[in-house]
């Protein structure tokens, strides 16, 4: 199953552990983790599966446990789906 972004919103990074994301379509504003914002940006080129996303972001992270990363990404995908930022295709 692939995931894709509905419409790329705008980010405001206050140089903290969180990022403000403005959804252009809905007008909603969300407070996201830096990593969740990074995940969103990975969908600019098109849909990805959770596995493709994990492989794509893993070189940028200092994680030793790949299974933890897969779980974290799956949780973020579900959260972003619940916020209507991402959708399954």
PyMOL Python script that loads the backbone (N, CA, C, O; Angstrom):
from pymol import cmd

cmd.read_pdbstr("""\
ATOM      1  N   UNK A   1       0.839  -1.172   0.000  1.00  0.00           N
ATOM      2  CA  UNK A   1       0.000   0.000   0.000  1.00  0.00           C
ATOM      3  C   UNK A   1       0.890   1.244   0.000  1.00  0.00           C
ATOM      4  O   UNK A   1       1.868   1.328   0.742  1.00  0.00           O
ATOM      5  N   UNK A   2       0.530   2.194  -0.841  1.00  0.00           N
ATOM      6  CA  UNK A   2       1.283   3.435  -0.916  1.00  0.00           C
ATOM      7  C   UNK A   2       0.558   4.555  -0.184  1.00  0.00           C
ATOM      8  O   UNK A   2      -0.658   4.531   0.005  1.00  0.00           O
ATOM      9  N   UNK A   3       1.343   5.520   0.211  1.00  0.00           N
ATOM     10  CA  UNK A   3       0.838   6.728   0.861  1.00  0.00           C
ATOM     11  C   UNK A   3       1.213   7.908  -0.024  1.00  0.00           C
ATOM     12  O   UNK A   3       2.244   7.886  -0.696  1.00  0.00           O
ATOM     13  N   UNK A   4       0.380   8.927  -0.023  1.00  0.00           N
ATOM     14  CA  UNK A   4       0.729  10.152  -0.741  1.00  0.00           C
ATOM     15  C   UNK A   4       0.187  11.350   0.026  1.00  0.00           C
ATOM     16  O   UNK A   4      -0.719  11.236   0.851  1.00  0.00           O
ATOM     17  N   UNK A   5       0.769  12.489  -0.274  1.00  0.00           N
ATOM     18  CA  UNK A   5       0.329  13.719   0.376  1.00  0.00           C
ATOM     19  C   UNK A   5      -0.845  14.283  -0.409  1.00  0.00           C
ATOM     20  O   UNK A   5      -0.857  14.239  -1.640  1.00  0.00           O
ATOM     21  N   UNK A   6      -1.821  14.806   0.297  1.00  0.00           N
ATOM     22  CA  UNK A   6      -2.987  15.383  -0.383  1.00  0.00           C
ATOM     23  C   UNK A   6      -2.567  16.664  -1.106  1.00  0.00           C
ATOM     24  O   UNK A   6      -2.751  16.773  -2.318  1.00  0.00           O
ATOM     25  N   UNK A   7      -2.018  17.612  -0.396  1.00  0.00           N
ATOM     26  CA  UNK A   7      -1.469  18.844  -0.950  1.00  0.00           C
ATOM     27  C   UNK A   7      -0.355  19.292  -0.017  1.00  0.00           C
ATOM     28  O   UNK A   7      -0.526  19.312   1.202  1.00  0.00           O
ATOM     29  N   UNK A   8       0.784  19.651  -0.592  1.00  0.00           N
ATOM     30  CA  UNK A   8       1.892  20.095   0.242  1.00  0.00           C
ATOM     31  C   UNK A   8       1.531  21.426   0.889  1.00  0.00           C
ATOM     32  O   UNK A   8       1.203  22.399   0.211  1.00  0.00           O
ATOM     33  N   UNK A   9       1.600  21.443   2.204  1.00  0.00           N
ATOM     34  CA  UNK A   9       1.300  22.656   2.948  1.00  0.00           C
ATOM     35  C   UNK A   9       2.546  23.492   3.149  1.00  0.00           C
ATOM     36  O   UNK A   9       3.536  23.354   2.430  1.00  0.00           O
ATOM     37  N   UNK A  10       2.477  24.349   4.128  1.00  0.00           N
ATOM     38  CA  UNK A  10       3.611  25.224   4.454  1.00  0.00           C
ATOM     39  C   UNK A  10       4.094  24.906   5.858  1.00  0.00           C
ATOM     40  O   UNK A  10       3.311  24.554   6.741  1.00  0.00           O
ATOM     41  N   UNK A  11       5.405  25.038   6.045  1.00  0.00           N
ATOM     42  CA  UNK A  11       6.027  24.751   7.325  1.00  0.00           C
ATOM     43  C   UNK A  11       6.543  26.034   7.954  1.00  0.00           C
ATOM     44  O   UNK A  11       7.017  26.934   7.260  1.00  0.00           O
ATOM     45  N   UNK A  12       6.446  26.105   9.264  1.00  0.00           N
ATOM     46  CA  UNK A  12       7.099  27.148  10.039  1.00  0.00           C
ATOM     47  C   UNK A  12       7.875  26.444  11.133  1.00  0.00           C
ATOM     48  O   UNK A  12       7.296  25.760  11.977  1.00  0.00           O
ATOM     49  N   UNK A  13       9.182  26.611  11.117  1.00  0.00           N
ATOM     50  CA  UNK A  13      10.055  25.943  12.078  1.00  0.00           C
ATOM     51  C   UNK A  13      10.561  26.969  13.082  1.00  0.00           C
ATOM     52  O   UNK A  13      11.416  27.790  12.752  1.00  0.00           O
ATOM     53  N   UNK A  14      10.037  26.927  14.307  1.00  0.00           N
ATOM     54  CA  UNK A  14      10.482  27.897  15.314  1.00  0.00           C
ATOM     55  C   UNK A  14      11.795  27.505  15.989  1.00  0.00           C
ATOM     56  O   UNK A  14      12.097  27.986  17.081  1.00  0.00           O
ATOM     57  N   UNK A  15      12.582  26.627  15.342  1.00  0.00           N
ATOM     58  CA  UNK A  15      13.863  26.153  15.879  1.00  0.00           C
ATOM     59  C   UNK A  15      13.701  25.473  17.230  1.00  0.00           C
ATOM     60  O   UNK A  15      14.518  25.645  18.135  1.00  0.00           O
ATOM     61  N   UNK A  16      12.643  24.707  17.345  1.00  0.00           N
ATOM     62  CA  UNK A  16      12.400  23.911  18.535  1.00  0.00           C
ATOM     63  C   UNK A  16      12.234  22.468  18.089  1.00  0.00           C
ATOM     64  O   UNK A  16      12.595  22.125  16.964  1.00  0.00           O
ATOM     65  N   UNK A  17      11.697  21.625  18.947  1.00  0.00           N
ATOM     66  CA  UNK A  17      11.488  20.220  18.600  1.00  0.00           C
ATOM     67  C   UNK A  17      10.218  20.001  17.790  1.00  0.00           C
ATOM     68  O   UNK A  17       9.916  18.875  17.394  1.00  0.00           O
ATOM     69  N   UNK A  18       9.483  21.067  17.548  1.00  0.00           N
ATOM     70  CA  UNK A  18       8.232  20.956  16.813  1.00  0.00           C
ATOM     71  C   UNK A  18       8.218  21.909  15.626  1.00  0.00           C
ATOM     72  O   UNK A  18       8.957  22.892  15.581  1.00  0.00           O
ATOM     73  N   UNK A  19       7.361  21.590  14.677  1.00  0.00           N
ATOM     74  CA  UNK A  19       7.192  22.389  13.466  1.00  0.00           C
ATOM     75  C   UNK A  19       5.702  22.669  13.317  1.00  0.00           C
ATOM     76  O   UNK A  19       4.875  21.794  13.572  1.00  0.00           O
ATOM     77  N   UNK A  20       5.363  23.868  12.911  1.00  0.00           N
ATOM     78  CA  UNK A  20       3.978  24.197  12.622  1.00  0.00           C
ATOM     79  C   UNK A  20       3.746  23.931  11.140  1.00  0.00           C
ATOM     80  O   UNK A  20       4.499  24.397  10.285  1.00  0.00           O
ATOM     81  N   UNK A  21       2.693  23.177  10.855  1.00  0.00           N
ATOM     82  CA  UNK A  21       2.348  22.838   9.476  1.00  0.00           C
ATOM     83  C   UNK A  21       0.985  23.425   9.158  1.00  0.00           C
ATOM     84  O   UNK A  21       0.002  23.150   9.847  1.00  0.00           O
ATOM     85  N   UNK A  22       0.934  24.238   8.108  1.00  0.00           N
ATOM     86  CA  UNK A  22      -0.320  24.839   7.666  1.00  0.00           C
ATOM     87  C   UNK A  22      -0.808  24.089   6.435  1.00  0.00           C
ATOM     88  O   UNK A  22      -0.123  24.057   5.413  1.00  0.00           O
ATOM     89  N   UNK A  23      -1.993  23.483   6.529  1.00  0.00           N
ATOM     90  CA  UNK A  23      -2.606  22.747   5.433  1.00  0.00           C
ATOM     91  C   UNK A  23      -3.371  23.737   4.559  1.00  0.00           C
ATOM     92  O   UNK A  23      -4.393  24.283   4.975  1.00  0.00           O
ATOM     93  N   UNK A  24      -2.877  23.959   3.368  1.00  0.00           N
ATOM     94  CA  UNK A  24      -3.434  24.963   2.464  1.00  0.00           C
ATOM     95  C   UNK A  24      -4.888  24.645   2.105  1.00  0.00           C
ATOM     96  O   UNK A  24      -5.718  25.551   2.033  1.00  0.00           O
ATOM     97  N   UNK A  25      -5.201  23.369   1.880  1.00  0.00           N
ATOM     98  CA  UNK A  25      -6.564  22.992   1.470  1.00  0.00           C
ATOM     99  C   UNK A  25      -7.592  23.206   2.568  1.00  0.00           C
ATOM    100  O   UNK A  25      -8.647  23.797   2.335  1.00  0.00           O
ATOM    101  N   UNK A  26      -7.285  22.725   3.760  1.00  0.00           N
ATOM    102  CA  UNK A  26      -8.283  22.783   4.838  1.00  0.00           C
ATOM    103  C   UNK A  26      -8.199  24.053   5.673  1.00  0.00           C
ATOM    104  O   UNK A  26      -9.167  24.436   6.330  1.00  0.00           O
ATOM    105  N   UNK A  27      -7.046  24.702   5.646  1.00  0.00           N
ATOM    106  CA  UNK A  27      -6.845  25.862   6.498  1.00  0.00           C
ATOM    107  C   UNK A  27      -6.443  25.482   7.911  1.00  0.00           C
ATOM    108  O   UNK A  27      -6.291  26.346   8.775  1.00  0.00           O
ATOM    109  N   UNK A  28      -6.270  24.166   8.148  1.00  0.00           N
ATOM    110  CA  UNK A  28      -5.884  23.682   9.473  1.00  0.00           C
ATOM    111  C   UNK A  28      -4.401  23.905   9.726  1.00  0.00           C
ATOM    112  O   UNK A  28      -3.586  23.887   8.804  1.00  0.00           O
ATOM    113  N   UNK A  29      -4.075  24.113  10.978  1.00  0.00           N
ATOM    114  CA  UNK A  29      -2.695  24.242  11.412  1.00  0.00           C
ATOM    115  C   UNK A  29      -2.417  23.121  12.403  1.00  0.00           C
ATOM    116  O   UNK A  29      -3.208  22.869  13.312  1.00  0.00           O
ATOM    117  N   UNK A  30      -1.281  22.450  12.217  1.00  0.00           N
ATOM    118  CA  UNK A  30      -0.923  21.314  13.066  1.00  0.00           C
ATOM    119  C   UNK A  30       0.467  21.515  13.653  1.00  0.00           C
ATOM    120  O   UNK A  30       1.355  22.062  12.999  1.00  0.00           O
ATOM    121  N   UNK A  31       0.645  21.073  14.879  1.00  0.00           N
ATOM    122  CA  UNK A  31       1.940  21.075  15.536  1.00  0.00           C
ATOM    123  C   UNK A  31       2.514  19.678  15.395  1.00  0.00           C
ATOM    124  O   UNK A  31       1.962  18.723  15.941  1.00  0.00           O
ATOM    125  N   UNK A  32       3.621  19.547  14.663  1.00  0.00           N
ATOM    126  CA  UNK A  32       4.223  18.250  14.363  1.00  0.00           C
ATOM    127  C   UNK A  32       5.646  18.180  14.898  1.00  0.00           C
ATOM    128  O   UNK A  32       6.290  19.201  15.142  1.00  0.00           O
ATOM    129  N   UNK A  33       6.115  16.960  15.071  1.00  0.00           N
ATOM    130  CA  UNK A  33       7.528  16.778  15.417  1.00  0.00           C
ATOM    131  C   UNK A  33       8.381  17.103  14.195  1.00  0.00           C
ATOM    132  O   UNK A  33       7.898  17.074  13.063  1.00  0.00           O
ATOM    133  N   UNK A  34       9.653  17.411  14.435  1.00  0.00           N
ATOM    134  CA  UNK A  34      10.577  17.656  13.327  1.00  0.00           C
ATOM    135  C   UNK A  34      10.599  16.463  12.374  1.00  0.00           C
ATOM    136  O   UNK A  34      10.625  16.635  11.156  1.00  0.00           O
ATOM    137  N   UNK A  35      10.588  15.244  12.941  1.00  0.00           N
ATOM    138  CA  UNK A  35      10.672  14.054  12.108  1.00  0.00           C
ATOM    139  C   UNK A  35       9.400  13.874  11.281  1.00  0.00           C
ATOM    140  O   UNK A  35       9.482  13.479  10.118  1.00  0.00           O
ATOM    141  N   UNK A  36       8.239  14.150  11.847  1.00  0.00           N
ATOM    142  CA  UNK A  36       6.983  14.056  11.081  1.00  0.00           C
ATOM    143  C   UNK A  36       7.009  15.047   9.917  1.00  0.00           C
ATOM    144  O   UNK A  36       6.566  14.718   8.817  1.00  0.00           O
ATOM    145  N   UNK A  37       7.516  16.241  10.146  1.00  0.00           N
ATOM    146  CA  UNK A  37       7.632  17.231   9.065  1.00  0.00           C
ATOM    147  C   UNK A  37       8.588  16.727   7.993  1.00  0.00           C
ATOM    148  O   UNK A  37       8.331  16.891   6.800  1.00  0.00           O
ATOM    149  N   UNK A  38       9.686  16.116   8.414  1.00  0.00           N
ATOM    150  CA  UNK A  38      10.646  15.544   7.466  1.00  0.00           C
ATOM    151  C   UNK A  38       9.980  14.447   6.639  1.00  0.00           C
ATOM    152  O   UNK A  38      10.202  14.359   5.431  1.00  0.00           O
ATOM    153  N   UNK A  39       9.175  13.620   7.277  1.00  0.00           N
ATOM    154  CA  UNK A  39       8.461  12.550   6.571  1.00  0.00           C
ATOM    155  C   UNK A  39       7.552  13.156   5.509  1.00  0.00           C
ATOM    156  O   UNK A  39       7.512  12.658   4.384  1.00  0.00           O
ATOM    157  N   UNK A  40       6.833  14.198   5.834  1.00  0.00           N
ATOM    158  CA  UNK A  40       5.938  14.844   4.858  1.00  0.00           C
ATOM    159  C   UNK A  40       6.715  15.274   3.622  1.00  0.00           C
ATOM    160  O   UNK A  40       6.255  15.070   2.499  1.00  0.00           O
ATOM    161  N   UNK A  41       7.877  15.861   3.820  1.00  0.00           N
ATOM    162  CA  UNK A  41       8.647  16.361   2.674  1.00  0.00           C
ATOM    163  C   UNK A  41       9.097  15.240   1.749  1.00  0.00           C
ATOM    164  O   UNK A  41       9.387  15.493   0.580  1.00  0.00           O
ATOM    165  N   UNK A  42       9.161  14.028   2.236  1.00  0.00           N
ATOM    166  CA  UNK A  42       9.601  12.904   1.403  1.00  0.00           C
ATOM    167  C   UNK A  42       8.575  12.542   0.336  1.00  0.00           C
ATOM    168  O   UNK A  42       8.894  11.812  -0.603  1.00  0.00           O
ATOM    169  N   UNK A  43       7.358  13.038   0.466  1.00  0.00           N
ATOM    170  CA  UNK A  43       6.293  12.720  -0.488  1.00  0.00           C
ATOM    171  C   UNK A  43       6.176  13.744  -1.614  1.00  0.00           C
ATOM    172  O   UNK A  43       5.246  13.666  -2.417  1.00  0.00           O
ATOM    173  N   UNK A  44       7.091  14.689  -1.688  1.00  0.00           N
ATOM    174  CA  UNK A  44       7.039  15.707  -2.734  1.00  0.00           C
ATOM    175  C   UNK A  44       7.199  15.103  -4.125  1.00  0.00           C
ATOM    176  O   UNK A  44       6.656  15.630  -5.096  1.00  0.00           O
ATOM    177  N   UNK A  45       7.933  14.014  -4.227  1.00  0.00           N
ATOM    178  CA  UNK A  45       8.195  13.404  -5.533  1.00  0.00           C
ATOM    179  C   UNK A  45       7.146  12.371  -5.919  1.00  0.00           C
ATOM    180  O   UNK A  45       7.153  11.884  -7.049  1.00  0.00           O
ATOM    181  N   UNK A  46       6.247  12.029  -5.007  1.00  0.00           N
ATOM    182  CA  UNK A  46       5.202  11.077  -5.339  1.00  0.00           C
ATOM    183  C   UNK A  46       4.945  10.092  -4.215  1.00  0.00           C
ATOM    184  O   UNK A  46       5.584  10.154  -3.165  1.00  0.00           O
ATOM    185  N   UNK A  47       4.001   9.175  -4.442  1.00  0.00           N
ATOM    186  CA  UNK A  47       3.620   8.191  -3.423  1.00  0.00           C
ATOM    187  C   UNK A  47       4.766   7.249  -3.050  1.00  0.00           C
ATOM    188  O   UNK A  47       5.645   6.960  -3.862  1.00  0.00           O
ATOM    189  N   UNK A  48       4.735   6.780  -1.805  1.00  0.00           N
ATOM    190  CA  UNK A  48       5.716   5.832  -1.289  1.00  0.00           C
ATOM    191  C   UNK A  48       5.024   4.814  -0.403  1.00  0.00           C
ATOM    192  O   UNK A  48       4.020   5.122   0.238  1.00  0.00           O
ATOM    193  N   UNK A  49       5.555   3.612  -0.366  1.00  0.00           N
ATOM    194  CA  UNK A  49       5.110   2.645   0.633  1.00  0.00           C
ATOM    195  C   UNK A  49       5.844   2.944   1.923  1.00  0.00           C
ATOM    196  O   UNK A  49       6.822   3.693   1.921  1.00  0.00           O
ATOM    197  N   UNK A  50       5.390   2.374   3.019  1.00  0.00           N
ATOM    198  CA  UNK A  50       6.074   2.564   4.303  1.00  0.00           C
ATOM    199  C   UNK A  50       7.493   2.012   4.222  1.00  0.00           C
ATOM    200  O   UNK A  50       8.417   2.589   4.797  1.00  0.00           O
ATOM    201  N   UNK A  51       7.671   0.908   3.519  1.00  0.00           N
ATOM    202  CA  UNK A  51       8.997   0.304   3.380  1.00  0.00           C
ATOM    203  C   UNK A  51       9.929   1.207   2.567  1.00  0.00           C
ATOM    204  O   UNK A  51      11.089   1.396   2.933  1.00  0.00           O
ATOM    205  N   UNK A  52       9.419   1.764   1.461  1.00  0.00           N
ATOM    206  CA  UNK A  52      10.229   2.678   0.649  1.00  0.00           C
ATOM    207  C   UNK A  52      10.620   3.912   1.450  1.00  0.00           C
ATOM    208  O   UNK A  52      11.752   4.388   1.360  1.00  0.00           O
ATOM    209  N   UNK A  53       9.681   4.422   2.227  1.00  0.00           N
ATOM    210  CA  UNK A  53       9.954   5.591   3.054  1.00  0.00           C
ATOM    211  C   UNK A  53      11.019   5.277   4.102  1.00  0.00           C
ATOM    212  O   UNK A  53      11.919   6.084   4.335  1.00  0.00           O
ATOM    213  N   UNK A  54      10.922   4.123   4.724  1.00  0.00           N
ATOM    214  CA  UNK A  54      11.908   3.718   5.732  1.00  0.00           C
ATOM    215  C   UNK A  54      13.304   3.653   5.119  1.00  0.00           C
ATOM    216  O   UNK A  54      14.264   4.150   5.707  1.00  0.00           O
ATOM    217  N   UNK A  55      13.416   3.050   3.958  1.00  0.00           N
ATOM    218  CA  UNK A  55      14.718   2.943   3.275  1.00  0.00           C
ATOM    219  C   UNK A  55      15.229   4.324   2.885  1.00  0.00           C
ATOM    220  O   UNK A  55      16.427   4.594   2.974  1.00  0.00           O
ATOM    221  N   UNK A  56      14.325   5.194   2.456  1.00  0.00           N
ATOM    222  CA  UNK A  56      14.702   6.544   2.020  1.00  0.00           C
ATOM    223  C   UNK A  56      15.231   7.407   3.164  1.00  0.00           C
ATOM    224  O   UNK A  56      16.179   8.168   2.972  1.00  0.00           O
ATOM    225  N   UNK A  57      14.632   7.298   4.349  1.00  0.00           N
ATOM    226  CA  UNK A  57      15.039   8.176   5.455  1.00  0.00           C
ATOM    227  C   UNK A  57      16.126   7.566   6.343  1.00  0.00           C
ATOM    228  O   UNK A  57      16.803   8.292   7.072  1.00  0.00           O
ATOM    229  N   UNK A  58      16.298   6.266   6.293  1.00  0.00           N
ATOM    230  CA  UNK A  58      17.237   5.614   7.221  1.00  0.00           C
ATOM    231  C   UNK A  58      18.677   6.117   7.116  1.00  0.00           C
ATOM    232  O   UNK A  58      19.336   6.216   8.151  1.00  0.00           O
ATOM    233  N   UNK A  59      19.215   6.443   5.918  1.00  0.00           N
ATOM    234  CA  UNK A  59      20.591   6.959   5.879  1.00  0.00           C
ATOM    235  C   UNK A  59      20.763   8.296   6.586  1.00  0.00           C
ATOM    236  O   UNK A  59      21.878   8.657   6.963  1.00  0.00           O
ATOM    237  N   UNK A  60      19.678   9.031   6.769  1.00  0.00           N
ATOM    238  CA  UNK A  60      19.746  10.352   7.398  1.00  0.00           C
ATOM    239  C   UNK A  60      19.640  10.293   8.910  1.00  0.00           C
ATOM    240  O   UNK A  60      19.778  11.314   9.585  1.00  0.00           O
ATOM    241  N   UNK A  61      19.394   9.101   9.450  1.00  0.00           N
ATOM    242  CA  UNK A  61      19.184   8.957  10.881  1.00  0.00           C
ATOM    243  C   UNK A  61      20.286   8.131  11.513  1.00  0.00           C
ATOM    244  O   UNK A  61      20.932   7.320  10.849  1.00  0.00           O
ATOM    245  N   UNK A  62      20.490   8.343  12.786  1.00  0.00           N
ATOM    246  CA  UNK A  62      21.485   7.585  13.530  1.00  0.00           C
ATOM    247  C   UNK A  62      20.804   6.511  14.363  1.00  0.00           C
ATOM    248  O   UNK A  62      20.990   6.446  15.578  1.00  0.00           O
ATOM    249  N   UNK A  63      20.022   5.678  13.709  1.00  0.00           N
ATOM    250  CA  UNK A  63      19.325   4.621  14.432  1.00  0.00           C
ATOM    251  C   UNK A  63      19.979   3.281  14.123  1.00  0.00           C
ATOM    252  O   UNK A  63      20.376   3.019  12.987  1.00  0.00           O
ATOM    253  N   UNK A  64      20.084   2.459  15.118  1.00  0.00           N
ATOM    254  CA  UNK A  64      20.673   1.143  14.923  1.00  0.00           C
ATOM    255  C   UNK A  64      19.612   0.067  14.782  1.00  0.00           C
ATOM    256  O   UNK A  64      19.880  -1.000  14.229  1.00  0.00           O
ATOM    257  N   UNK A  65      18.421   0.330  15.272  1.00  0.00           N
ATOM    258  CA  UNK A  65      17.360  -0.664  15.249  1.00  0.00           C
ATOM    259  C   UNK A  65      16.353  -0.321  14.146  1.00  0.00           C
ATOM    260  O   UNK A  65      15.497   0.548  14.315  1.00  0.00           O
ATOM    261  N   UNK A  66      16.474  -1.018  13.022  1.00  0.00           N
ATOM    262  CA  UNK A  66      15.630  -0.769  11.864  1.00  0.00           C
ATOM    263  C   UNK A  66      14.162  -1.046  12.171  1.00  0.00           C
ATOM    264  O   UNK A  66      13.282  -0.365  11.642  1.00  0.00           O
ATOM    265  N   UNK A  67      13.889  -2.032  13.015  1.00  0.00           N
ATOM    266  CA  UNK A  67      12.496  -2.359  13.341  1.00  0.00           C
ATOM    267  C   UNK A  67      11.831  -1.224  14.122  1.00  0.00           C
ATOM    268  O   UNK A  67      10.644  -0.957  13.930  1.00  0.00           O
ATOM    269  N   UNK A  68      12.579  -0.556  14.997  1.00  0.00           N
ATOM    270  CA  UNK A  68      12.032   0.611  15.702  1.00  0.00           C
ATOM    271  C   UNK A  68      11.709   1.737  14.724  1.00  0.00           C
ATOM    272  O   UNK A  68      10.690   2.414  14.862  1.00  0.00           O
ATOM    273  N   UNK A  69      12.580   1.932  13.738  1.00  0.00           N
ATOM    274  CA  UNK A  69      12.351   2.963  12.737  1.00  0.00           C
ATOM    275  C   UNK A  69      11.094   2.643  11.924  1.00  0.00           C
ATOM    276  O   UNK A  69      10.285   3.531  11.656  1.00  0.00           O
ATOM    277  N   UNK A  70      10.933   1.384  11.533  1.00  0.00           N
ATOM    278  CA  UNK A  70       9.732   0.983  10.784  1.00  0.00           C
ATOM    279  C   UNK A  70       8.468   1.262  11.594  1.00  0.00           C
ATOM    280  O   UNK A  70       7.482   1.762  11.051  1.00  0.00           O
ATOM    281  N   UNK A  71       8.488   0.947  12.867  1.00  0.00           N
ATOM    282  CA  UNK A  71       7.333   1.175  13.742  1.00  0.00           C
ATOM    283  C   UNK A  71       7.055   2.670  13.893  1.00  0.00           C
ATOM    284  O   UNK A  71       5.903   3.099  13.832  1.00  0.00           O
ATOM    285  N   UNK A  72       8.093   3.448  14.086  1.00  0.00           N
ATOM    286  CA  UNK A  72       7.950   4.894  14.231  1.00  0.00           C
ATOM    287  C   UNK A  72       7.350   5.496  12.967  1.00  0.00           C
ATOM    288  O   UNK A  72       6.446   6.327  13.042  1.00  0.00           O
ATOM    289  N   UNK A  73       7.845   5.082  11.817  1.00  0.00           N
ATOM    290  CA  UNK A  73       7.330   5.604  10.556  1.00  0.00           C
ATOM    291  C   UNK A  73       5.877   5.203  10.364  1.00  0.00           C
ATOM    292  O   UNK A  73       5.065   6.026   9.943  1.00  0.00           O
ATOM    293  N   UNK A  74       5.532   3.958  10.663  1.00  0.00           N
ATOM    294  CA  UNK A  74       4.145   3.519  10.527  1.00  0.00           C
ATOM    295  C   UNK A  74       3.223   4.344  11.429  1.00  0.00           C
ATOM    296  O   UNK A  74       2.128   4.727  11.016  1.00  0.00           O
ATOM    297  N   UNK A  75       3.665   4.616  12.652  1.00  0.00           N
ATOM    298  CA  UNK A  75       2.881   5.441  13.575  1.00  0.00           C
ATOM    299  C   UNK A  75       2.690   6.859  13.025  1.00  0.00           C
ATOM    300  O   UNK A  75       1.597   7.419  13.112  1.00  0.00           O
ATOM    301  N   UNK A  76       3.751   7.433  12.464  1.00  0.00           N
ATOM    302  CA  UNK A  76       3.665   8.781  11.907  1.00  0.00           C
ATOM    303  C   UNK A  76       2.734   8.804  10.701  1.00  0.00           C
ATOM    304  O   UNK A  76       1.942   9.734  10.547  1.00  0.00           O
ATOM    305  N   UNK A  77       2.821   7.788   9.845  1.00  0.00           N
ATOM    306  CA  UNK A  77       1.937   7.724   8.685  1.00  0.00           C
ATOM    307  C   UNK A  77       0.471   7.678   9.111  1.00  0.00           C
ATOM    308  O   UNK A  77      -0.377   8.352   8.526  1.00  0.00           O
ATOM    309  N   UNK A  78       0.186   6.883  10.126  1.00  0.00           N
ATOM    310  CA  UNK A  78      -1.194   6.792  10.629  1.00  0.00           C
ATOM    311  C   UNK A  78      -1.649   8.122  11.230  1.00  0.00           C
ATOM    312  O   UNK A  78      -2.792   8.536  11.038  1.00  0.00           O
ATOM    313  N   UNK A  79      -0.759   8.781  11.952  1.00  0.00           N
ATOM    314  CA  UNK A  79      -1.092  10.078  12.552  1.00  0.00           C
ATOM    315  C   UNK A  79      -1.351  11.127  11.473  1.00  0.00           C
ATOM    316  O   UNK A  79      -2.312  11.891  11.564  1.00  0.00           O
ATOM    317  N   UNK A  80      -0.494  11.161  10.454  1.00  0.00           N
ATOM    318  CA  UNK A  80      -0.671  12.129   9.386  1.00  0.00           C
ATOM    319  C   UNK A  80      -1.925  11.828   8.557  1.00  0.00           C
ATOM    320  O   UNK A  80      -2.547  12.741   8.015  1.00  0.00           O
ATOM    321  N   UNK A  81      -2.282  10.577   8.464  1.00  0.00           N
ATOM    322  CA  UNK A  81      -3.523  10.191   7.797  1.00  0.00           C
ATOM    323  C   UNK A  81      -4.728  10.675   8.610  1.00  0.00           C
ATOM    324  O   UNK A  81      -5.690  11.193   8.042  1.00  0.00           O
ATOM    325  N   UNK A  82      -4.680  10.511   9.912  1.00  0.00           N
ATOM    326  CA  UNK A  82      -5.760  10.971  10.779  1.00  0.00           C
ATOM    327  C   UNK A  82      -5.945  12.482  10.722  1.00  0.00           C
ATOM    328  O   UNK A  82      -7.047  12.990  10.926  1.00  0.00           O
ATOM    329  N   UNK A  83      -4.855  13.193  10.442  1.00  0.00           N
ATOM    330  CA  UNK A  83      -4.902  14.661  10.317  1.00  0.00           C
ATOM    331  C   UNK A  83      -5.269  15.110   8.898  1.00  0.00           C
ATOM    332  O   UNK A  83      -5.318  16.306   8.611  1.00  0.00           O
ATOM    333  N   UNK A  84      -5.528  14.139   8.018  1.00  0.00           N
ATOM    334  CA  UNK A  84      -5.855  14.408   6.597  1.00  0.00           C
ATOM    335  C   UNK A  84      -4.732  15.094   5.847  1.00  0.00           C
ATOM    336  O   UNK A  84      -4.979  15.862   4.917  1.00  0.00           O
ATOM    337  N   UNK A  85      -3.501  14.819   6.245  1.00  0.00           N
ATOM    338  CA  UNK A  85      -2.347  15.343   5.519  1.00  0.00           C
ATOM    339  C   UNK A  85      -1.911  14.316   4.467  1.00  0.00           C
ATOM    340  O   UNK A  85      -1.613  14.676   3.328  1.00  0.00           O
ATOM    341  N   UNK A  86      -1.875  13.054   4.852  1.00  0.00           N
ATOM    342  CA  UNK A  86      -1.551  11.959   3.934  1.00  0.00           C
ATOM    343  C   UNK A  86      -2.770  11.102   3.710  1.00  0.00           C
ATOM    344  O   UNK A  86      -3.701  11.105   4.515  1.00  0.00           O
ATOM    345  N   UNK A  87      -2.765  10.369   2.620  1.00  0.00           N
ATOM    346  CA  UNK A  87      -3.831   9.427   2.327  1.00  0.00           C
ATOM    347  C   UNK A  87      -3.234   8.165   1.732  1.00  0.00           C
ATOM    348  O   UNK A  87      -2.151   8.202   1.148  1.00  0.00           O
ATOM    349  N   UNK A  88      -3.927   7.061   1.876  1.00  0.00           N
ATOM    350  CA  UNK A  88      -3.499   5.801   1.264  1.00  0.00           C
ATOM    351  C   UNK A  88      -4.027   5.729  -0.149  1.00  0.00           C
ATOM    352  O   UNK A  88      -5.157   6.127  -0.430  1.00  0.00           O
ATOM    353  N   UNK A  89      -3.190   5.214  -1.037  1.00  0.00           N
ATOM    354  CA  UNK A  89      -3.618   5.030  -2.437  1.00  0.00           C
ATOM    355  C   UNK A  89      -3.423   3.592  -2.852  1.00  0.00           C
ATOM    356  O   UNK A  89      -3.723   3.233  -3.991  1.00  0.00           O
TER     357      UNK A  89
END
""", "prot")
cmd.dss("prot")
cmd.show_as("cartoon", "prot")
cmd.util.cbc("prot")
cmd.orient("prot")
